[in-house]
Amino acid sequence: MPVSTPAGSPPDRGAEPIEPNAGTPAEPRASTRSADAAWSVERYRDRVLAACLTGGWPRVEDVPLDVADGRVSAGVVRARVAVPRFANSAMDGFGFAYADDATARVWTVAGEVPAGVSRTGGPGPGEVVRIMTGAPVPVSVDTVVPLEDAEVTGDGVRFTRSVRPGQHVRLAGEDVTEGDVVLVPGIRLSARHLAAAAAVGVDTLAVAAAPRVAVLTTGDELAAPGAALGPAVIPDSNGPFLVSAVGRAGGTVAWRGHAGDEPEDVRHGLDEAVAAGADLVLVTGGVSAGDRDATRAVLAASGAFVAVAMQPGKPQGYGVWRGVPVIALPGNPVSVAVSFACFVRPVMDAMVGVAPPVVARGVVAEGWRSPAGRRQFMPVSAAPDADGRLALRPATPGGSGSHLVVSLARADVLAVVPEDITDVAVGTVLDLVDLL
């Protein structure tokens, strides 16, 4: 199902210009951005894009076909050979020069042409050759009759069905000719693209270099999945989510770590992320305006920490640490998933040169409520209805609660509810955003 991140919407031209970033750790101070008025999703997304795409993206490298799956093409690929490279048989059967009375005679079998063998001499008048699928047709052969449409009689063969001239012969260059464009930049490569490249004689492809992304989760309350849990401790689901999401978005995880709720813990984690060679750092937690929101305290001077008119995911922030862009996401896990779709995914798509996907839509089959003045991203199931439309239903009775991470697994996509809709009625048509 083709669904889209919000990156395809037009930029907010009213956004303030980006202030220069020092590119080094700064002393904590209040953000220079006012959070009194919530920012639109587009305004904040455009600011994050501008702050993160300063490193000459996409970067290009050449890789063998065997490791190109999932990468993004970064150059034009032209056919080095035609496909088919030569005229060949589409069937196992008998090849001959067509005659009007093809079904009314017994033909003499004058040899065999297996696949991988080129035969220069062709059958003469009244003769056929036994030919295999994919074998080059001799110069005089223009028609092939399948084995199942022929009856062998002694040294000869008779055709049991009417014959069309030219049937079952694949002509050279039917698919592409030498020099034709096979692949263009911006394609996320899959098996069919790699097969096409191989078929035209290409063994390496120019692809966008995968961004190296560091993942830093924060919070004294988080423990590694499977670890013993104290009375006020919960498993960290943000780390595994982001590691997977980064890979599915075309990046590689350069480093993964966890920090406590003290600013010094966050600084240390950011230092390790930068030392690991990250092109981008993702931090979860500590982005609100509380006394213990350490991420905001450390990064506010180099970027912006604001309220965005969305639900879930209202508190957001970005900054720079030692010259590396940092996107700071809320700590609640559903907010992390929504924020990744809205803000991180567009950045990573731009880094690898992928255009935003086509927006899909669905029809509400079971209504729900949405907060006034905030764009809601509701986790929903999406299944075709009797009319072939995607029928949308909330994935959980808890709706878009930012803590319902287990229920998020039941969702197929996010349904986007505009800010001016509070009663999402049955029959409402909504845009959809992909969930990784």
C-alpha positions as CSV (number, residue, x, y, z in Angstrom):
1,M,0.0,0.0,0.0
2,P,1.7,3.3,-1.0
3,V,1.5,5.7,1.8
4,S,3.3,8.9,2.5
5,T,5.2,10.8,5.2
6,P,4.2,14.4,5.5
7,A,7.3,15.4,3.7
8,G,5.3,15.9,0.5
9,S,3.4,18.9,1.7
10,P,4.6,22.4,0.7
11,P,7.1,24.2,2.9
12,D,5.8,26.8,5.4
13,R,7.2,30.0,4.0
14,G,6.5,31.8,7.2
15,A,9.2,29.9,9.1
16,E,12.0,31.9,10.7
17,P,15.5,31.7,9.2
18,I,17.8,29.2,10.7
19,E,20.3,30.8,13.2
20,P,23.9,29.8,12.7
21,N,25.0,26.8,14.8
22,A,28.2,26.9,16.6
23,G,28.7,23.2,16.0
24,T,30.1,22.7,19.5
25,P,28.6,22.0,22.9
26,A,26.9,25.1,24.3
27,E,26.1,26.0,27.9
28,P,22.5,25.4,28.8
29,R,20.2,28.3,28.4
30,A,16.6,28.9,27.5
31,S,15.6,28.2,23.9
32,T,15.6,31.2,21.6
33,R,12.3,29.9,20.1
34,S,9.0,30.8,21.7
35,A,6.8,27.8,22.5
36,D,3.8,29.9,23.5
37,A,2.2,29.3,20.1
38,A,2.4,25.8,18.7
39,W,4.1,25.4,15.4
40,S,2.5,23.6,12.5
41,V,3.8,20.2,11.5
42,E,5.1,21.6,8.2
43,R,6.9,24.5,9.8
44,Y,8.7,22.4,12.3
45,R,9.5,19.7,9.6
46,D,11.0,22.3,7.3
47,R,13.2,23.7,10.1
48,V,14.4,20.2,10.9
49,L,15.2,19.5,7.2
50,A,17.1,22.7,6.9
51,A,19.1,22.1,10.0
52,C,20.0,18.5,9.1
53,L,20.8,18.7,5.4
54,T,24.0,20.7,5.5
55,G,26.4,17.9,4.7
56,G,26.1,17.6,0.9
57,W,23.4,14.8,0.7
58,P,23.0,12.5,-1.0
59,R,26.5,11.1,-1.0
60,V,27.3,8.5,-3.6
61,E,29.2,5.2,-3.6
62,D,29.4,2.2,-5.9
63,V,28.3,-1.2,-4.6
64,P,28.1,-4.7,-6.1
65,L,24.6,-5.9,-7.1
66,D,24.6,-8.5,-4.3
67,V,24.6,-5.9,-1.6
68,A,22.5,-3.2,-3.4
69,D,19.1,-4.4,-2.2
70,G,17.3,-1.7,-0.3
71,R,19.7,1.0,-1.3
72,V,18.7,4.0,-3.4
73,S,20.0,4.4,-6.9
74,A,22.1,7.6,-7.4
75,G,22.8,7.5,-11.1
76,V,21.4,6.6,-14.5
77,V,21.9,3.0,-15.6
78,R,22.0,2.3,-19.3
79,A,21.9,-1.1,-21.0
80,R,25.3,-2.4,-22.0
81,V,23.7,-5.2,-24.0
82,A,20.3,-5.6,-25.6
83,V,17.6,-7.7,-24.0
84,P,17.0,-10.2,-25.5
85,R,20.6,-10.1,-26.7
86,F,19.7,-12.2,-29.7
87,A,16.6,-13.7,-31.2
88,N,15.7,-16.9,-29.3
89,S,13.0,-19.4,-28.8
90,A,10.3,-18.8,-26.1
91,M,9.4,-22.5,-26.0
92,D,10.9,-26.0,-26.2
93,G,9.8,-27.1,-29.7
94,F,10.6,-27.0,-33.4
95,G,11.9,-24.1,-35.3
96,F,11.5,-23.6,-39.0
97,A,10.9,-21.0,-41.8
98,Y,7.1,-20.4,-41.9
99,A,5.1,-21.7,-44.8
100,D,1.4,-21.4,-45.4
101,D,0.9,-25.2,-45.4
102,A,2.7,-25.6,-42.1
103,T,0.1,-27.9,-40.6
104,A,-0.5,-30.0,-43.7
105,R,2.8,-31.7,-44.0
106,V,5.4,-33.9,-42.3
107,W,8.6,-32.0,-41.6
108,T,12.1,-33.6,-41.4
109,V,14.0,-33.0,-38.1
110,A,17.4,-31.7,-39.2
111,G,19.3,-31.4,-35.9
112,E,19.0,-29.7,-32.5
113,V,19.8,-26.3,-31.0
114,P,20.3,-26.4,-27.2
115,A,20.4,-23.3,-25.0
116,G,23.8,-21.7,-24.9
117,V,24.8,-22.9,-28.4
118,S,24.8,-20.8,-31.5
119,R,24.1,-22.6,-34.7
120,T,24.9,-20.7,-37.9
121,G,23.2,-23.0,-40.4
122,G,19.5,-23.3,-40.4
123,P,17.0,-25.9,-41.6
124,G,16.3,-26.1,-45.3
125,P,13.0,-26.3,-47.1
126,G,10.8,-29.0,-45.5
127,E,13.0,-29.2,-42.4
128,V,12.8,-28.1,-38.8
129,V,15.3,-28.1,-35.9
130,R,14.6,-29.2,-32.4
131,I,15.1,-26.1,-30.3
132,M,15.2,-25.4,-26.6
133,T,13.8,-22.4,-24.6
134,G,16.3,-19.5,-24.8
135,A,18.4,-21.1,-27.5
136,P,19.4,-18.7,-30.4
137,V,17.2,-19.3,-33.4
138,P,19.2,-20.0,-36.6
139,V,19.1,-17.3,-39.2
140,S,16.4,-19.0,-41.3
141,V,14.1,-19.8,-38.4
142,D,11.2,-17.3,-37.8
143,T,8.6,-19.5,-36.1
144,V,8.6,-22.1,-33.3
145,V,6.0,-24.7,-32.6
146,P,5.8,-26.0,-29.0
147,L,6.4,-29.7,-28.3
148,E,2.8,-30.1,-27.1
149,D,1.5,-28.8,-30.5
150,A,3.6,-31.4,-32.5
151,E,3.4,-35.1,-33.1
152,V,6.6,-37.0,-33.9
153,T,6.3,-39.6,-36.6
154,G,9.4,-41.7,-37.3
155,D,12.1,-39.2,-38.5
156,G,9.6,-36.5,-39.0
157,V,7.1,-34.3,-37.2
158,R,3.6,-33.0,-37.9
159,F,2.0,-30.0,-36.3
160,T,-1.3,-30.6,-34.6
161,R,-2.5,-27.0,-34.3
162,S,-2.6,-24.1,-36.7
163,V,0.6,-22.1,-36.8
164,R,1.0,-18.3,-36.8
165,P,4.1,-16.9,-38.5
166,G,6.6,-15.5,-35.9
167,Q,5.0,-17.3,-33.0
168,H,7.2,-18.1,-29.9
169,V,10.3,-16.2,-31.2
170,R,11.7,-13.5,-29.0
171,L,13.3,-10.8,-31.1
172,A,16.6,-9.2,-30.2
173,G,16.1,-5.9,-28.3
174,E,12.4,-6.5,-27.7
175,D,12.8,-5.3,-24.1
176,V,15.7,-2.8,-24.3
177,T,18.4,-2.0,-26.8
178,E,22.0,-1.2,-26.1
179,G,22.2,2.3,-24.5
180,D,18.6,2.4,-23.4
181,V,17.9,3.8,-19.8
182,V,17.2,1.0,-17.4
183,L,17.2,2.7,-14.0
184,V,17.1,6.3,-12.9
185,P,18.2,8.0,-9.7
186,G,15.9,7.9,-6.6
187,I,14.7,4.3,-6.9
188,R,14.8,2.2,-3.7
189,L,16.3,-0.9,-5.2
190,S,14.6,-4.2,-4.9
191,A,14.9,-7.7,-6.5
192,R,13.3,-6.6,-9.8
193,H,15.7,-3.6,-10.2
194,L,18.8,-5.7,-9.5
195,A,17.6,-8.4,-12.0
196,A,17.2,-5.7,-14.6
197,A,20.7,-4.3,-14.0
198,A,22.2,-7.8,-14.2
199,A,20.3,-8.5,-17.4
200,V,21.9,-5.6,-19.2
201,G,25.4,-6.5,-18.1
202,V,25.8,-4.2,-15.1
203,D,27.5,-5.6,-12.0
204,T,27.8,-2.5,-9.8
205,L,25.5,0.3,-9.1
206,A,25.9,3.9,-7.9
207,V,23.8,4.3,-4.8
208,A,23.3,6.9,-2.1
209,A,25.5,6.3,0.9
210,A,23.5,5.1,3.9
211,P,23.4,7.8,6.6
212,R,25.1,6.8,9.8
213,V,22.6,7.4,12.6
214,A,23.3,7.2,16.3
215,V,20.4,6.3,18.7
216,L,20.5,7.7,22.2
217,T,17.6,6.9,24.6
218,T,17.3,8.8,27.9
219,G,15.5,8.3,31.2
220,D,16.4,6.9,34.6
221,E,13.2,4.8,34.4
222,L,14.3,2.7,31.4
223,A,16.0,-0.6,31.4
224,A,17.2,-2.9,28.6
225,P,14.5,-5.3,27.3
226,G,14.6,-8.5,29.3
227,A,16.5,-6.9,32.2
228,A,15.3,-7.2,35.8
229,L,12.8,-4.3,36.5
230,G,12.7,-2.3,39.7
231,P,9.4,-1.0,41.0
232,A,9.5,2.2,39.0
233,V,11.4,0.9,35.9
234,I,10.1,-0.1,32.5
235,P,11.7,-1.7,29.4
236,D,13.1,0.6,26.8
237,S,11.1,0.1,23.6
238,N,12.3,3.3,21.9
239,G,15.8,1.9,21.3
240,P,14.7,-1.2,19.4
241,F,12.1,0.8,17.5
242,L,14.6,3.4,16.3
243,V,17.3,0.8,15.4
244,S,14.8,-1.0,13.2
245,A,13.2,2.2,11.8
246,V,16.6,3.6,10.8
247,G,17.5,0.5,8.9
248,R,14.2,0.4,7.1
249,A,14.5,4.0,6.2
250,G,17.9,3.3,4.5
251,G,20.3,4.2,7.2
252,T,22.8,2.3,9.3
253,V,23.1,2.5,13.1
254,A,26.5,3.9,13.9
255,W,26.0,3.7,17.7
256,R,23.3,3.0,20.2
257,G,23.4,4.0,23.9
258,H,21.4,5.1,26.9
259,A,21.7,8.1,29.2
260,G,20.2,9.0,32.5
261,D,18.3,12.2,33.3
262,E,21.3,14.4,34.1
263,P,22.6,16.9,31.5
264,E,26.1,15.4,32.0
265,D,24.7,12.0,31.1
266,V,23.2,13.3,27.9
267,R,26.5,15.2,27.0
268,H,28.5,12.0,27.5
269,G,26.1,10.1,25.3
270,L,26.2,12.7,22.5
271,D,30.0,12.7,22.7
272,E,30.0,8.9,22.1
273,A,27.6,9.2,19.2
274,V,29.7,11.8,17.5
275,A,32.9,9.8,18.2
276,A,31.3,6.8,16.4
277,G,31.1,8.8,13.2
278,A,27.3,9.6,13.2
279,D,25.9,11.8,10.5
280,L,22.7,12.2,12.5
281,V,21.8,11.6,16.1
282,L,18.4,10.7,17.4
283,V,17.6,11.3,21.0
284,T,14.4,10.3,22.8
285,G,13.1,11.9,26.0
286,G,13.8,15.0,27.9
287,V,12.4,17.5,25.4
288,S,9.7,19.2,27.4
289,A,10.1,22.2,29.7
290,G,10.4,20.3,33.0
291,D,13.3,20.7,35.5
292,R,14.7,17.2,34.6
293,D,14.4,17.5,30.8
294,A,18.1,17.2,30.2
295,T,18.0,16.9,26.4
296,R,16.4,20.3,26.1
297,A,18.9,21.8,28.6
298,V,21.9,20.5,26.7
299,L,20.7,21.3,23.1
300,A,18.4,24.3,23.3
301,A,21.1,26.8,22.7
302,S,22.0,25.3,19.3
303,G,18.5,24.7,17.9
304,A,14.9,25.0,18.9
305,F,12.6,23.2,21.3
306,V,9.0,23.9,20.6
307,A,5.4,22.7,20.9
308,V,4.0,21.3,17.6
309,A,0.3,21.3,17.0
310,M,0.0,17.5,16.7
311,Q,-1.1,14.6,18.8
312,P,0.7,12.6,19.9
313,G,4.2,14.2,19.8
314,K,3.6,17.8,20.9
315,P,7.0,18.5,22.4
316,Q,9.8,18.4,19.8
317,G,13.3,19.7,19.5
318,Y,16.5,19.7,17.4
319,G,20.0,21.0,17.8
320,V,23.7,20.4,16.9
321,W,26.4,18.7,18.9
322,R,30.0,19.1,17.8
323,G,28.8,19.8,14.2
324,V,26.5,16.8,14.0
325,P,22.7,17.5,13.7
326,V,20.5,16.1,16.5
327,I,16.8,15.4,16.3
328,A,15.3,15.2,19.8
329,L,12.0,13.2,20.0
330,P,9.6,12.9,22.9
331,G,10.0,9.9,25.3
332,N,6.6,8.2,25.0
333,P,6.9,5.4,22.5
334,V,3.9,6.1,20.3
335,S,5.1,9.7,20.1
336,V,8.5,8.4,19.0
337,A,6.9,6.4,16.2
338,V,4.8,9.3,15.0
339,S,7.7,11.8,15.3
340,F,9.9,9.5,13.3
341,A,7.3,9.3,10.5
342,C,6.7,13.1,10.5
343,F,10.2,14.5,11.0
344,V,13.0,11.9,10.9
345,R,11.8,9.9,7.8
346,P,11.7,13.1,5.6
347,V,15.3,13.9,6.6
348,M,16.5,10.4,5.9
349,D,14.6,10.3,2.6
350,A,16.3,13.6,1.6
351,M,19.7,12.2,2.7
352,V,19.4,9.3,0.3
353,G,17.6,11.1,-2.5
354,V,14.2,9.5,-2.3
355,A,11.1,11.4,-3.3
356,P,8.1,11.3,-0.9
357,P,5.8,8.4,-1.7
358,V,2.4,8.9,-3.2
359,V,-0.2,9.6,-0.6
360,A,-2.8,6.9,0.0
361,R,-6.2,7.5,1.5
362,G,-8.7,5.5,3.5
363,V,-12.3,5.8,4.6
364,V,-13.2,5.8,8.3
365,A,-15.3,2.7,9.1
366,E,-15.4,3.3,12.9
367,G,-15.3,6.9,14.2
368,W,-13.3,8.5,17.0
369,R,-12.6,11.8,18.6
370,S,-9.7,14.1,17.8
371,P,-8.3,17.1,19.8
372,A,-9.2,20.6,18.6
373,G,-6.4,22.6,17.0
374,R,-4.0,19.7,16.8
375,R,-3.3,17.4,13.9
376,Q,-3.9,13.9,15.1
377,F,-2.0,10.8,13.9
378,M,-4.2,7.9,14.8
379,P,-2.9,4.4,14.6
380,V,-5.4,2.4,12.6
381,S,-6.0,-0.9,10.9
382,A,-6.6,-0.6,7.2
383,A,-8.3,-3.4,5.2
384,P,-10.1,-3.3,1.9
385,D,-13.9,-3.0,2.1
386,A,-16.5,-4.3,-0.3
387,D,-15.9,-1.3,-2.6
388,G,-12.1,-1.8,-2.6
389,R,-11.5,1.2,-0.4
390,L,-9.2,1.0,2.7
391,A,-11.5,0.9,5.7
392,L,-10.0,2.5,8.7
393,R,-10.6,1.5,12.3
394,P,-8.7,2.6,15.5
395,A,-6.1,0.0,16.3
396,T,-6.9,0.2,20.0
397,P,-9.8,1.5,22.2
398,G,-7.1,3.8,23.7
399,G,-6.9,5.8,20.5
400,S,-3.7,7.8,19.9
401,G,-2.4,7.6,23.5
402,S,1.3,8.2,23.4
403,H,2.1,5.3,25.8
404,L,0.2,2.5,24.0
405,V,3.2,1.0,22.3
406,V,2.0,-2.6,22.4
407,S,-1.3,-1.6,20.8
408,L,0.7,0.1,18.1
409,A,1.7,-3.3,16.8
410,R,-1.9,-3.8,15.8
411,A,-1.9,-0.8,13.5
412,D,-1.2,-0.8,9.7
413,V,-0.8,2.9,9.2
414,L,-1.4,6.3,10.8
415,A,-4.5,8.2,9.8
416,V,-4.0,11.9,9.6
417,V,-6.9,14.0,11.1
418,P,-6.8,17.7,10.2
419,E,-6.7,20.3,13.0
420,D,-10.3,21.5,12.4
421,I,-11.9,18.0,12.8
422,T,-12.8,16.9,16.3
423,D,-15.5,14.3,15.4
424,V,-14.0,11.8,13.0
425,A,-17.2,10.5,11.5
426,V,-17.8,7.3,9.6
427,G,-17.2,8.0,5.9
428,T,-14.5,10.6,6.4
429,V,-11.7,10.3,3.9
430,L,-8.2,10.7,5.5
431,D,-4.7,10.7,4.3
432,L,-2.4,7.9,5.5
433,V,1.2,7.9,6.8
434,D,3.4,4.8,6.7
435,L,4.4,3.2,10.0
436,L,7.8,1.5,10.1
